[in-house]
Amino acid sequence: NNVEKRSALENLDLILLCLDEIVDGG
């Protein structure tokens, strides 16, 4: 469960970074 939560958090961080880049670019 810990590993799954960790991977999920990492994915969320990547998604947030991508969203920030898109918003800044827009």
C-alpha positions in Angstrom: 0.0 0.0 0.0 2.8 2.4 0.8 4.5 1.8 -2.5 1.2 2.4 -4.3 0.5 5.6 -2.4 4.1 6.8 -3.1 3.7 6.2 -6.9 0.3 7.9 -6.9 1.7 11.0 -5.1 4.6 11.1 -7.7 2.1 10.9 -10.5 0.1 13.7 -9.0 3.2 15.8 -8.7 4.0 15.2 -12.4 0.4 16.1 -13.4 0.4 19.2 -11.3 3.7 20.3 -12.9 2.3 19.7 -16.4 -0.8 21.6 -15.5 1.2 24.5 -14.2 3.3 24.6 -17.4 0.1 24.5 -19.5 -1.5 27.3 -17.5 1.7 29.4 -17.6 2.0 28.8 -21.4 -1.6 29.7 -22.0 
